[in-house]
Amino acid sequence: MRKLLFGFGLLVLMLSSCTFETACTEEFRFITLRIADETNQPVSGVTVIVTLQRTGDILDMGREQTDSSYLIADDSLTEAFSSTGDILTVVGNKNGKSFQTQFEIRNNGCHTEKISGPNVVVLK
């Protein structure tokens, strides 16, 4: 019985000292936002500003990627985000019309990951 308890105790000690590393992919991930008008038509040329609320930093994002799709965050910023999540405020405007929305983004240990936030916003 003592040998069994000793063996079990040794096993628990060995397992508790293990560290498990996350296996990450080499793909480069990004999060985008589509901007549409009130008739759901794509809107290009919108000025988009992305702010990390925790620090107040304006991120070097907001660039238009394709017709009406704008970059909100990507893996170049993974280390800037908390593993529990950060709020990004995204503001856009063009010709007197605007929108404001928020995303919750986190560092999942490998990539920048969207927890919540819209896929499309309407410029009004």
C-alpha positions in Angstrom: 0.0 0.0 0.0 2.8 2.4 0.8 4.4 1.7 -2.6 1.1 2.5 -4.3 0.7 5.8 -2.3 4.4 6.7 -2.9 4.0 6.0 -6.7 0.8 8.0 -6.9 2.4 10.9 -5.0 5.4 10.8 -7.3 3.1 10.8 -10.4 1.2 13.8 -9.1 4.4 15.7 -8.4 5.8 14.9 -11.9 2.6 16.0 -13.6 2.3 19.2 -11.6 5.8 20.3 -12.7 5.0 19.8 -16.4 4.6 22.8 -18.6 2.5 22.4 -21.7 3.2 24.7 -24.6 0.6 25.7 -27.1 1.2 24.6 -30.7 0.7 27.6 -32.9 0.1 27.8 -36.6 2.3 30.0 -38.8 -0.7 31.6 -40.5 -1.1 35.4 -40.1 -4.5 36.2 -38.8 -6.4 39.5 -39.1 -9.7 41.0 -38.1 -11.7 43.2 -40.5 -14.8 45.2 -40.6 -17.0 45.8 -43.6 -18.5 49.3 -43.9 -21.8 49.8 -45.7 -24.2 52.6 -46.4 -27.9 52.5 -45.4 -28.7 50.5 -48.5 -26.0 47.9 -47.6 -23.7 49.0 -50.4 -20.0 49.0 -49.7 -18.4 52.3 -48.7 -14.7 52.9 -49.6 -12.5 55.8 -48.6 -13.7 55.9 -44.9 -11.2 57.3 -42.4 -11.1 54.7 -39.6 -9.4 55.1 -36.2 -8.8 52.1 -33.9 -8.1 52.9 -30.2 -7.0 50.3 -27.6 -9.1 51.4 -24.6 -6.9 50.0 -21.8 -4.0 52.3 -22.9 -5.6 55.0 -25.0 -3.2 54.1 -27.8 -4.3 54.7 -31.4 -3.3 51.6 -33.3 -1.8 51.6 -36.7 -4.8 49.9 -38.2 -7.9 51.1 -40.1 -6.5 50.7 -43.6 -8.9 49.7 -46.3 -8.1 46.1 -47.5 -10.6 45.5 -50.2 -13.8 47.2 -51.3 -15.3 48.4 -47.9 -13.3 46.0 -45.8 -11.0 47.7 -43.2 -8.3 46.2 -41.0 -9.1 46.4 -37.3 -6.4 44.2 -35.8 -3.9 41.5 -36.9 -1.2 39.3 -35.5 1.4 42.1 -35.6 -0.4 43.4 -32.5 -0.9 40.1 -30.6 1.5 41.0 -27.8 -0.4 44.3 -27.2 -3.5 42.4 -26.2 -4.3 40.8 -22.9 -5.2 37.1 -22.8 -8.4 38.0 -21.0 -9.5 40.5 -23.6 -9.2 44.2 -24.5 -11.7 46.6 -25.9 -11.0 48.3 -29.2 -13.1 51.4 -30.1 -13.4 51.8 -33.8 -14.6 55.1 -35.2 -15.1 55.9 -38.9 -16.2 59.0 -40.9 -16.6 60.1 -44.4 -18.4 63.2 -45.8 -20.2 64.0 -42.5 -21.4 60.4 -42.0 -19.9 58.3 -39.2 -20.1 55.2 -37.1 -18.6 54.0 -33.7 -18.4 50.5 -32.5 -16.4 48.2 -30.2 -14.6 44.9 -30.5 -13.3 42.7 -27.8 -10.0 41.2 -28.8 -7.6 38.9 -27.0 -4.1 37.3 -27.3 -5.0 33.6 -27.4 -1.3 32.6 -26.9 -0.7 32.4 -30.6 -2.8 34.9 -32.5 -5.0 37.9 -32.2 -8.5 36.6 -31.7 -11.9 38.4 -31.9 -14.1 37.6 -28.9 -16.9 39.9 -30.0 -17.7 42.7 -32.4 -19.6 43.3 -35.6 -18.8 42.0 -39.0 -20.5 45.0 -40.7 -21.3 48.6 -39.6 -23.5 51.1 -41.4 -22.1 54.6 -42.0 -24.9 57.1 -41.1 
